[in-house]
Amino acid sequence: MVYRALRNRKKTLLRESFKYFETHKARERAAIVTLIRANDEETRQEALEHLNELALLADTAGADVLYRMTQERPTPDVALYLGKGKVEELKKHVEMLELQLVIFDDELSPVQIRNLEREINVKILDRPSLILDIFASRARTREAKTQIELAQLEYLLPRLTRAWTHLSKQHGGIGTKGPGETQIETDRRLVKTRISHLKEKLGEIERQQHTRRSGRNDELTRVALVGYTNVGKSSLLNTLAIGESDVFVENRLFATLDATTRAVEFAHGRRALMTDTVGFIRKLPPKLIASFRTTLSEVDEADVLLHVVDISNPQFEEQIVVVGETLHELGAHLKPTIMVFNKLDALPEDRKYLISELRARYPHAVFISAARGIGVEHLKNEIEKVITETSFEITVEIPMAHYDIASRLHELGEVRERVFSETHVRLRLRVHIRNKERVERLLATAA
């Protein structure tokens, strides 16, 4: 009976936790709020741009932004984020516009959220919880759902005092931690147990993925598409892929969460594997990056990165910095990278001067429009050039008695020429530098 009661409590708790992040079918009426931390035009413009992006995130999550508020102050108020007067002003607009939700552009502490909900009497979200909500609504595969549930629960754990204040009366007796334990403490233990289970589950998924990746043909170069969200990575993969490619494309933030791999063909029959990965965004919750390391491992495994940038976006340079910082956090910042400036057709004439500036700054810069096919062949040539720079060509003779080694070499390099004699097979191979040691060990066994 005790075990059944705890199991039912666990199910109830998990339902409550997902309700906390629930994306409703009916669109919600929302306000968005941010701070302007210095009294200068550049800081003001940056804050307003971040607020515009928050509005796009809200739209993606299913909310209509009907009111925007900013306040000039260097640091957030410890208790309310905004000053007391601004909170009162916000409350008036919430009541007048019948808003259901207020979203803040920065991460709020549990105390700030609790106080704001008490003062304004509507649901309060911060940027991290909004992003988590979007990810939860977009997750399709078992891997993505596991990763987002883990990130949600880790975000939720320190906020249980807010989400379950109605459960704080004392519970004691058999099967609980001890006499006088509160329901909140029981819930925390259940959430921690679930987090531990999800981490084990992700570890198992990661091992399965590693096994699948180790079974892939190593002669094919691996290319990963990285970039800010909604810059056209999925459209580019659809354009480059061999045959029909059905990678989901939508003009919204985080349209793609799951890594998708397609084969891409270059001149002379050379092929590569190209993977579309989840987009990055400023102020991405650290717990989310940690949870999505399994998906982002495709970036770590890649030989070449295509950093896709929306050149038509006035904030593209800041977005480049955000992506660079995330790649550094993932340990992938030193990989050979081609800067792909997409949406060239949407770049206004008075900003075309950027092309020459960016070409001088980035040695492998390419300017394209994935939607219209502009510059795609040039991009493929540039990818081939980088592949050539990161590989080497060798010619070897393998005795027919060791033909199994010749078969293994086929898996580790691209065979450019193969000539048989009565006693040997001569192979001309192009081998990626990551396979250099493995090839040398194989050749040593055939010597």
C-alpha positions in Angstrom: 0.0 0.0 0.0 2.8 2.4 0.9 4.7 1.6 -2.3 1.6 2.1 -4.4 0.9 5.5 -2.6 4.5 6.7 -3.4 4.2 5.5 -7.0 0.9 7.4 -7.5 2.5 10.5 -5.9 5.4 10.2 -8.3 3.0 10.1 -11.3 1.0 13.1 -9.9 4.3 15.0 -9.4 5.4 14.4 -13.0 2.0 15.4 -14.4 2.3 18.7 -12.3 5.8 19.3 -13.6 4.8 19.0 -17.2 1.8 21.2 -16.6 4.2 23.8 -15.4 5.8 23.9 -18.9 2.7 23.1 -20.9 2.1 24.8 -24.3 -1.6 25.3 -24.6 -3.4 24.9 -27.9 -5.3 28.2 -27.3 -2.9 31.1 -27.7 -2.2 33.1 -24.6 -2.2 36.9 -24.1 1.2 38.0 -22.9 3.5 40.9 -21.9 7.3 40.8 -22.2 9.7 42.7 -20.0 13.4 43.5 -20.0 16.0 45.8 -18.4 18.1 48.5 -20.1 21.3 48.3 -18.1 23.0 51.5 -19.2 21.8 55.0 -20.3 23.3 54.9 -23.8 21.8 54.4 -27.3 23.8 51.2 -28.1 22.7 49.4 -24.9 19.1 50.6 -25.4 19.0 49.2 -29.0 20.6 45.9 -27.9 17.9 45.5 -25.2 15.1 46.3 -27.6 16.5 43.7 -30.1 16.6 41.1 -27.4 13.0 42.0 -26.6 12.1 41.5 -30.2 13.7 38.1 -30.1 11.7 37.3 -26.9 8.5 38.2 -28.8 9.4 35.7 -31.5 10.1 33.0 -28.9 6.7 33.8 -27.3 5.0 33.5 -30.7 6.7 30.2 -31.3 5.5 29.0 -27.9 1.9 30.1 -28.7 1.5 33.5 -27.1 0.5 36.8 -28.6 2.6 39.7 -27.2 0.2 42.6 -26.5 2.4 44.7 -24.2 6.1 45.4 -23.8 7.8 47.0 -20.8 11.4 48.2 -20.3 13.1 49.8 -17.3 16.5 51.5 -17.1 18.4 50.1 -14.2 21.9 48.7 -13.9 20.9 45.5 -12.0 17.6 43.7 -11.4 15.8 44.2 -8.1 16.6 41.2 -5.8 13.0 40.7 -4.8 11.0 41.8 -7.9 13.5 42.2 -10.8 11.7 45.5 -11.6 11.3 48.5 -9.2 8.2 48.5 -7.1 6.6 51.3 -9.2 7.2 49.5 -12.4 5.6 46.3 -11.0 2.5 48.3 -10.1 2.4 49.8 -13.6 2.8 46.3 -15.1 0.0 45.0 -13.0 -2.4 47.8 -14.3 -1.6 46.9 -17.9 -2.1 43.2 -17.2 -5.5 43.8 -15.7 -6.5 46.3 -18.4 -5.4 44.1 -21.3 -6.6 40.9 -19.6 -3.2 39.3 -20.0 -2.5 35.7 -18.8 1.2 35.6 -18.9 4.3 37.9 -18.3 7.6 36.8 -19.7 11.0 38.3 -18.6 14.0 38.3 -20.8 16.4 37.2 -18.0 16.5 34.2 -15.8 14.5 34.9 -12.6 15.3 33.5 -9.2 12.6 31.4 -7.4 12.1 34.3 -5.0 11.5 36.8 -7.8 9.0 34.5 -9.5 7.1 33.9 -6.3 7.0 37.6 -5.5 6.0 38.7 -9.0 3.2 36.1 -9.1 1.9 37.3 -5.8 2.0 41.0 -6.9 0.6 40.6 -10.4 -1.5 37.4 -10.0 -0.7 35.9 -13.4 1.7 33.2 -14.6 5.3 34.4 -14.7 7.9 32.9 -17.0 11.5 33.8 -17.7 13.5 33.3 -20.9 14.9 29.9 -19.9 11.5 28.4 -19.0 10.0 29.8 -22.3 12.8 28.1 -24.3 12.3 24.8 -22.4 8.5 25.1 -23.2 9.3 25.4 -26.9 11.7 22.5 -26.8 9.1 20.4 -25.0 6.5 21.1 -27.7 8.9 20.4 -30.6 10.5 17.2 -29.2 9.6 14.2 -31.4 12.1 11.4 -30.9 12.7 9.4 -27.7 16.2 11.0 -27.4 14.8 14.6 -27.7 12.0 13.9 -25.2 14.4 12.4 -22.7 16.8 15.3 -23.0 14.1 18.0 -22.6 12.4 16.2 -19.6 15.8 16.1 -17.9 16.4 19.8 -18.6 12.9 20.7 -17.4 13.2 18.8 -14.1 16.7 20.2 -13.4 15.3 23.7 -14.0 12.2 22.9 -11.9 14.0 21.4 -8.9 15.0 24.6 -7.1 11.6 26.1 -7.9 9.5 23.4 -6.2 8.7 25.7 -3.3 6.9 27.9 -5.8 5.2 25.3 -7.9 3.9 23.2 -4.9 3.3 25.6 -2.0 -0.2 24.1 -1.7 1.4 20.8 -0.7 3.6 22.1 2.1 1.7 20.7 5.1 3.5 18.1 7.2 3.4 14.4 6.2 5.1 11.7 8.3 4.9 8.0 9.0 5.9 4.8 7.3 7.5 5.0 3.9 8.6 8.6 4.0 12.0 10.1 4.8 11.1 10.5 8.4 8.7 12.1 10.9 7.8 15.7 10.0 9.1 15.6 6.4 7.2 18.1 4.3 5.6 17.1 1.0 8.0 19.5 -0.8 11.0 17.5 0.5 9.3 14.2 -0.7 8.7 15.8 -4.1 12.3 16.9 -4.3 13.5 13.4 -3.6 11.1 12.0 -6.3 12.4 14.6 -8.8 16.0 13.8 -8.0 15.3 10.1 -8.5 13.7 10.8 -11.9 16.7 13.0 -12.9 19.0 10.2 -12.0 16.9 7.7 -14.1 16.9 10.1 -17.1 20.7 10.6 -16.9 21.1 6.8 -17.0 18.6 6.6 -19.9 20.6 9.3 -21.8 23.8 7.4 -21.1 22.3 4.3 -22.7 21.1 6.4 -25.7 24.6 7.9 -26.1 26.2 4.4 -26.0 23.8 3.2 -28.7 24.6 6.2 -30.8 28.3 5.7 -30.4 27.8 2.1 -31.6 25.8 3.3 -34.6 28.4 6.0 -35.4 31.3 3.5 -35.1 29.5 1.4 -37.7 29.4 4.2 -40.2 31.7 4.2 -43.2 34.7 6.2 -42.0 35.8 7.1 -45.6 33.0 9.6 -45.8 33.8 13.1 -44.4 31.3 14.3 -41.8 30.0 17.8 -42.1 27.8 19.5 -39.4 25.6 22.5 -40.0 25.7 24.8 -37.0 24.3 28.3 -36.4 21.8 30.5 -34.7 18.2 29.3 -34.8 16.2 30.1 -37.9 19.1 31.0 -40.2 18.2 28.4 -42.8 20.3 25.3 -41.9 17.5 22.9 -42.7 16.7 24.6 -46.0 20.4 24.3 -46.9 20.5 20.6 -46.1 17.4 20.0 -48.3 19.1 21.9 -51.1 22.4 20.0 -50.8 21.2 16.5 -50.1 21.2 13.7 -52.7 17.7 13.0 -54.0 14.6 14.2 -52.2 15.2 15.5 -48.7 12.3 16.2 -46.3 14.0 17.9 -43.4 11.3 20.0 -41.7 11.5 23.7 -42.5 9.5 26.4 -40.9 10.1 30.2 -40.5 10.1 29.9 -36.7 12.7 29.6 -34.0 13.7 26.0 -33.1 11.8 24.3 -36.0 14.4 21.5 -35.8 15.5 19.8 -32.6 16.7 16.3 -33.7 19.9 15.9 -35.6 19.2 14.8 -39.3 21.9 13.3 -41.5 21.8 13.2 -45.3 24.4 12.2 -48.0 25.8 15.1 -50.2 27.5 14.4 -53.5 30.4 16.5 -54.9 32.3 16.5 -58.2 33.9 13.2 -59.3 31.5 11.1 -57.3 32.9 12.2 -53.9 30.4 12.1 -51.1 30.1 13.4 -47.5 27.6 12.9 -44.6 26.0 16.2 -43.7 24.1 16.7 -40.4 21.6 19.4 -39.4 21.8 20.2 -35.7 19.7 22.1 -33.2 20.0 25.9 -33.5 21.6 28.0 -30.8 20.3 31.2 -29.3 21.5 33.8 -26.8 20.9 33.0 -23.1 20.4 29.4 -23.9 19.8 27.6 -20.6 23.1 25.8 -19.5 21.1 22.8 -18.4 19.6 22.6 -21.9 23.1 22.5 -23.5 24.2 19.9 -21.0 21.1 17.7 -21.7 21.4 18.1 -25.5 25.1 17.0 -25.5 23.9 13.6 -27.0 22.4 15.4 -30.0 25.2 17.9 -30.2 27.8 15.1 -30.2 27.3 15.2 -34.0 29.1 18.5 -33.9 32.0 16.9 -31.9 32.2 14.0 -34.4 32.2 16.3 -37.5 35.3 16.8 -39.6 34.1 20.2 -41.0 31.6 22.7 -39.7 29.4 24.9 -41.8 28.6 27.9 -39.6 25.4 29.2 -41.3 24.6 32.9 -40.7 21.5 34.9 -41.7 23.3 37.9 -43.3 20.0 39.8 -43.7 19.6 39.9 -39.9 21.0 43.2 -38.5 22.2 41.3 -35.4 24.1 38.6 -37.4 27.5 39.6 -35.9 26.2 39.2 -32.3 24.7 35.8 -33.4 28.1 34.7 -34.7 29.5 35.5 -31.3 26.8 33.5 -29.5 27.4 30.4 -31.8 31.1 30.7 -31.3 30.8 30.8 -27.5 28.5 27.7 -27.6 31.0 25.8 -29.9 33.8 26.7 -27.5 31.7 25.3 -24.6 31.2 22.1 -26.7 35.0 21.9 -27.4 34.4 22.2 -31.2 35.7 25.7 -31.8 39.0 24.6 -33.4 37.4 22.5 -36.1 37.8 23.5 -39.8 34.9 25.9 -40.3 33.3 27.5 -43.4 31.3 30.6 -42.8 28.1 30.3 -44.9 26.3 33.7 -45.1 22.8 32.7 -46.1 19.7 34.7 -47.3 21.9 36.8 -49.6 18.7 37.6 -51.6 17.2 39.4 -48.6 20.3 41.6 -48.0 19.3 45.3 -48.7 21.4 47.1 -51.4 22.7 49.6 -48.9 24.3 46.8 -46.9 25.9 44.9 -49.8 29.3 46.4 -48.7 29.3 43.8 -46.0 30.2 41.1 -48.5 33.7 42.4 -49.2 34.3 43.1 -45.5 33.2 39.6 -44.4 35.2 37.9 -47.3 38.3 39.7 -46.0 37.6 38.6 -42.4 36.8 35.0 -43.0 39.1 33.0 -45.4 36.4 30.4 -46.3 33.4 32.7 -46.4 30.7 31.8 -48.9 27.6 33.9 -49.7 24.4 32.0 -50.7 20.6 31.8 -50.8 19.6 28.3 -49.9 16.0 29.0 -50.8 16.9 30.2 -54.3 19.9 28.0 -54.9 22.3 31.0 -55.3 25.9 30.2 -54.6 25.3 26.5 -53.7 27.9 25.2 -56.2 30.5 27.6 -54.9 29.7 26.3 -51.4 30.2 22.7 -52.5 33.5 23.6 -54.1 34.6 25.3 -50.8 33.6 22.2 -48.8 35.7 20.0 -51.2 38.6 22.4 -50.8 38.5 22.1 -47.0 38.1 18.3 -47.2 41.2 18.2 -49.3 43.1 20.4 -46.9 42.3 18.0 -44.0 43.2 14.8 -45.8 46.2 13.2 -47.5 46.7 10.9 -50.5 48.7 7.7 -50.3 49.4 4.8 -52.7 49.9 1.3 -51.1 50.5 -2.2 -52.3 48.8 -5.0 -50.3 49.6 -8.7 -50.8 46.6 -10.7 -51.9 47.2 -12.9 -48.8 46.2 -9.8 -46.8 43.2 -8.7 -48.8 41.2 -8.3 -45.6 43.4 -5.3 -44.9 42.6 -3.9 -48.3 38.9 -4.2 -47.4 39.5 -2.4 -44.1 41.4 0.4 -46.0 38.3 0.8 -48.2 36.4 1.7 -45.0 38.9 4.2 -43.8 39.6 6.1 -47.0 38.2 7.2 -50.3 39.6 4.8 -53.0 40.7 6.9 -56.0 42.3 4.0 -57.9 42.6 0.2 -57.6 44.8 -2.0 -59.7 45.1 -5.8 -59.3 48.2 -8.0 -60.1 48.7 -11.7 -59.5 50.2 -11.2 -56.1 49.2 -7.6 -55.0 46.5 -5.0 -55.1 47.6 -1.4 -55.5 45.3 1.2 -53.9 45.4 5.0 -54.3 43.5 6.4 -51.3 42.5 9.8 -49.9 42.4 9.5 -46.1 41.2 12.0 -43.6 43.7 12.9 -40.9 41.5 11.5 -38.2 42.1 8.0 -39.7 45.9 8.4 -40.2 47.0 6.3 -37.2 44.5 3.5 -37.9 45.7 3.3 -41.5 49.4 3.2 -40.4 48.6 0.4 -37.9 46.9 -1.6 -40.7 49.7 -1.2 -43.1 52.2 -2.2 -40.4 50.4 -5.6 -40.1 50.6 -6.1 -43.8 54.3 -5.4 -44.0 
